[in-house]
C-alpha cells in the first residue's frame, strides 16, 4: 500500500492537531523510509520478480528488520518515545506510535504472505489484496478519500502555499501511485533504493505545507 499510508497521516492530523503533517508522514512511512537504507547496508534484500503479485513486481523475500511484526512493534514504541522526549506531547506521541504500526496493518491487508513474524522462522502474514488490481484500487482510493475528508475538515490553509502546496503534494503522490500500479517494473534494484530515498522529499514538503495551514476546529471555536 502506498497512497493509503499517506491517507492515514492525513486523518491522524485530527487526532494530534499539534503534530506536524511531516512528522505524521514519517510515522506512517517510517519502515518504508528506513527500508532503502537497509537495502544499501545489505541488511535486507528485495528482488524484481514481475508477476509476483498483480500489483507489484517486487519480491520482498528478506525484510524482517523493518517489516516483521516484531520489528513494527519495536519501531512504533521507539518512534513514539523519541517524539515524546523531544516534544513532550503525549497525544502526539501516542498517535505517531500508532501511525508507525498502522503501516504494518495496511501492509498485512495488501501483501501476499511475506510479512515475517520476527527475525527468523517460517511464520509469515499477508491477506494478498495485491492479487486483485481492482480490489486494491477500490480500497486504497477509498482510504484516501476518507483521509482527505478528515484532514480538510480539521485544517484550513493560511495562504496559497497551504492550499496549492497541499493539493500539489496530493496530486503528485496520486500520480506516482498510479504510475507504480500501471507502469513498468523498476529497471534495477539500485533504482528501487533511489526511489525509496526520494520519499524523504515528500516528508520535507509536508513539513512546509503544515506551516502554512492551521487547525480549523480551533479557529471555529475562537470565532
Backbone torsions as a table, in degrees:
resi	resn	phi	psi	omega
1	UNK	NA	142.7	-176.3
2	UNK	-128.1	-67.2	-177.7
3	UNK	-68.1	-25.0	178.2
4	UNK	-64.8	-35.7	177.5
5	UNK	-64.5	-41.9	177.5
6	UNK	-59.8	-40.1	-180.0
7	UNK	-63.1	-37.7	178.0
8	UNK	-63.6	-41.1	177.3
9	UNK	-61.0	-41.0	178.6
10	UNK	-61.9	-47.2	-178.7
11	UNK	-66.7	-32.0	-178.1
12	UNK	-67.1	-19.8	179.8
13	UNK	-61.6	-31.7	178.1
14	UNK	-68.1	-38.0	-178.7
15	UNK	-74.6	-29.7	-179.6
16	UNK	-133.5	74.5	-173.7
17	UNK	-63.3	-21.5	-179.4
18	UNK	-91.3	1.7	177.0
19	UNK	-97.3	132.9	-178.4
20	UNK	-64.1	145.7	174.8
21	UNK	-59.2	-32.8	177.1
22	UNK	-60.8	-44.3	178.4
23	UNK	-66.2	-39.8	178.0
24	UNK	-64.3	-36.6	178.3
25	UNK	-68.5	-38.4	174.8
26	UNK	-60.0	-43.9	-175.6
27	UNK	-61.3	-49.9	-175.5
28	UNK	-72.4	-19.1	-179.4
29	UNK	-113.8	10.5	-172.3
30	UNK	-53.7	-49.1	-175.3
31	UNK	-67.6	-31.4	176.1
32	UNK	-76.4	-26.7	175.2
33	UNK	-73.1	-32.6	177.9
34	UNK	-81.5	-26.4	-174.4
35	UNK	-56.3	-49.5	179.4
36	UNK	-62.7	-28.7	176.2
37	UNK	-67.1	-40.9	176.8
38	UNK	-64.2	-35.9	176.9
39	UNK	-65.3	-43.5	178.9
40	UNK	-60.6	-38.9	-178.0
41	UNK	-80.6	-6.6	-179.1
42	UNK	75.5	16.8	-179.6
43	UNK	-86.7	-22.2	175.0
44	UNK	-135.2	164.7	-173.7
45	UNK	-143.6	152.6	176.9
46	UNK	-145.7	153.7	174.8
47	UNK	-132.0	150.5	176.2
48	UNK	-83.5	120.8	-173.7
49	UNK	-142.0	79.4	-179.3
50	UNK	-53.1	131.6	-177.6
51	UNK	93.6	0.0	177.8
52	UNK	-54.8	-46.0	164.4
53	UNK	-139.7	171.3	179.7
54	UNK	-63.7	-34.7	-172.1
55	UNK	-87.8	-46.1	-174.5
56	UNK	-119.3	141.1	176.6
57	UNK	-91.3	12.4	-175.9
58	UNK	-99.7	138.9	175.7
59	UNK	-105.8	104.3	-178.7
60	UNK	-86.4	75.6	-171.4
61	UNK	-90.5	-9.0	-177.9
62	UNK	-154.2	91.7	176.3
63	UNK	-151.5	52.7	-176.7
64	UNK	-70.7	-27.6	-177.2
65	UNK	-67.1	-42.9	-176.5
66	UNK	-94.0	-34.0	-168.1
67	UNK	-118.6	7.7	173.4
68	UNK	-76.9	162.5	177.1
69	UNK	-63.5	-42.9	178.3
70	UNK	-63.1	-43.6	178.4
71	UNK	-62.0	-42.1	-179.7
72	UNK	-61.2	-42.6	177.6
73	UNK	-63.1	-44.1	-179.4
74	UNK	-63.0	-45.6	178.6
75	UNK	-64.9	-36.2	179.6
76	UNK	-62.7	-48.8	179.9
77	UNK	-64.6	-44.4	-177.2
78	UNK	-63.3	-44.1	-177.4
79	UNK	-70.4	-39.9	177.6
80	UNK	-61.5	-43.6	179.3
81	UNK	-67.5	-39.7	178.4
82	UNK	-62.3	-44.0	-179.8
83	UNK	-63.1	-42.8	-179.6
84	UNK	-65.5	-38.0	180.0
85	UNK	-63.1	-32.4	-178.1
86	UNK	-87.1	-44.1	-171.3
87	UNK	-103.2	-19.4	-177.7
88	UNK	55.7	39.2	-179.0
89	UNK	-119.3	98.7	-171.7
90	UNK	-60.9	-45.5	-178.7
91	UNK	-62.7	-43.2	179.0
92	UNK	-62.1	-40.5	179.3
93	UNK	-62.6	-42.0	178.5
94	UNK	-65.0	-43.5	-177.3
95	UNK	-66.2	-44.4	-178.9
96	UNK	-69.5	-33.6	175.6
97	UNK	-62.9	-45.5	176.9
98	UNK	-66.8	-32.0	177.6
99	UNK	-61.5	-41.9	177.7
100	UNK	-60.3	-45.8	-177.7
101	UNK	-70.4	-27.6	178.9
102	UNK	-59.3	-28.5	179.5
103	UNK	-60.9	-43.6	-179.8
104	UNK	-65.7	-38.6	-180.0
105	UNK	-63.2	-45.9	179.6
106	UNK	-68.0	-37.2	175.4
107	UNK	-64.9	-35.8	177.0
108	UNK	-57.6	-39.3	-179.4
109	UNK	-69.5	-40.4	-171.0
110	UNK	-92.1	-39.1	-174.3
111	UNK	-69.3	153.3	163.6
112	UNK	-71.0	172.8	-176.7
113	UNK	-66.5	80.7	177.4
114	UNK	-132.5	3.8	177.2
115	UNK	-86.7	111.4	-175.1
116	UNK	-74.4	155.9	175.8
117	UNK	-69.5	-46.7	-178.7
118	UNK	-144.5	-145.6	-174.3
119	UNK	-94.8	4.8	177.2
120	UNK	-162.9	176.7	179.3
121	UNK	95.6	-174.6	-175.0
122	UNK	-128.3	30.9	176.9
123	UNK	-101.9	119.9	-177.5
124	UNK	-131.6	154.3	-177.3
125	UNK	-127.3	157.1	176.2
126	UNK	154.9	127.7	-177.9
127	UNK	-88.1	-15.1	170.7
128	UNK	80.3	30.2	177.2
129	UNK	-59.2	-28.8	179.7
130	UNK	-64.3	-7.8	174.1
131	UNK	-77.7	-6.0	177.7
132	UNK	-126.6	113.7	178.8
133	UNK	-65.5	-46.7	-179.3
134	UNK	-63.1	-43.5	180.0
135	UNK	-63.1	-40.9	179.0
136	UNK	-62.6	-45.7	-179.6
137	UNK	-62.0	-44.8	-178.2
138	UNK	-62.1	-48.4	-176.3
139	UNK	-66.4	-48.3	-176.1
140	UNK	-68.2	-41.3	-179.6
141	UNK	-69.5	-31.8	175.4
142	UNK	-66.3	-42.4	177.2
143	UNK	-63.0	-40.5	178.5
144	UNK	-62.2	-43.6	-179.7
145	UNK	-60.6	-41.9	179.1
146	UNK	-66.2	-45.7	179.9
147	UNK	-60.5	-43.0	178.0
148	UNK	-63.0	-43.5	-178.8
149	UNK	-61.7	-44.2	-180.0
150	UNK	-65.8	-44.4	-177.8
151	UNK	-64.8	-43.2	-177.0
152	UNK	-71.3	-24.8	174.9
153	UNK	-80.0	-22.3	-174.8
154	UNK	-95.9	-21.4	-177.0
155	UNK	-131.2	162.7	176.6
156	UNK	-141.8	146.3	-179.3
157	UNK	-72.8	138.4	173.8
158	UNK	-83.3	-29.5	-175.6
159	UNK	-156.7	-169.3	-177.1
160	UNK	-67.7	-33.0	177.6
161	UNK	-61.7	-42.8	179.4
162	UNK	-66.7	-29.2	-179.9
163	UNK	-88.7	-63.1	-177.0
164	UNK	-67.2	-37.5	179.3
165	UNK	-62.4	-40.5	178.9
166	UNK	-65.2	-47.8	-177.4
167	UNK	-68.0	-34.5	175.7
168	UNK	-64.3	-40.5	176.8
169	UNK	-61.2	-46.3	-178.7
170	UNK	-64.2	-44.1	-179.8
171	UNK	-65.2	-43.4	-179.3
172	UNK	-64.3	-43.6	177.7
173	UNK	-62.7	-36.9	178.5
174	UNK	-66.8	-40.3	177.9
175	UNK	-64.3	-43.8	177.8
176	UNK	-62.9	-38.4	178.0
177	UNK	-61.0	-48.6	179.8
178	UNK	-66.4	-34.0	176.3
179	UNK	-63.6	-40.1	176.7
180	UNK	-65.6	-35.2	-177.4
181	UNK	-72.1	-42.1	-171.0
182	UNK	-113.3	-6.5	-178.4
183	UNK	-83.6	178.5	179.4
184	UNK	-74.1	164.0	176.3
185	UNK	-63.8	156.6	176.0
186	UNK	-60.5	146.3	-175.2
187	UNK	-70.7	-24.2	-176.8
188	UNK	-161.9	166.0	177.2
189	UNK	-67.4	-38.1	174.0
190	UNK	-58.8	-32.4	177.9
191	UNK	-65.5	-33.2	176.8
192	UNK	-64.0	-42.2	179.7
193	UNK	-63.7	-45.3	-179.9
194	UNK	-61.0	-45.4	179.2
195	UNK	-62.8	-40.3	179.8
196	UNK	-64.9	-42.0	178.3
197	UNK	-68.3	-29.7	178.5
198	UNK	-64.1	-19.6	179.8
199	UNK	-63.0	-21.3	177.8
200	UNK	-64.0	-25.1	178.4
201	UNK	-63.2	-35.1	179.3
202	UNK	-71.2	-31.0	175.3
203	UNK	-63.1	-47.1	178.0
204	UNK	-59.9	-43.6	178.5
205	UNK	-58.0	-44.4	-178.8
206	UNK	-64.1	-37.0	176.4
207	UNK	-62.6	-42.3	179.6
208	UNK	-64.4	-46.3	-179.9
209	UNK	-59.4	-43.0	-176.1
210	UNK	-61.6	-33.2	179.9
211	UNK	-70.1	-14.0	-178.9
212	UNK	-111.7	18.0	174.3
213	UNK	-128.6	161.7	-178.1
214	UNK	-134.3	165.5	179.0
215	UNK	-74.0	109.4	-175.9
216	UNK	-65.2	-36.5	-177.2
217	UNK	-67.9	-40.7	178.4
218	UNK	-66.4	-37.1	177.7
219	UNK	-64.5	-39.5	-179.6
220	UNK	-65.5	-38.6	179.5
221	UNK	-66.7	-41.7	-177.9
222	UNK	-64.2	-33.1	-178.7
223	UNK	-86.9	NA	NA
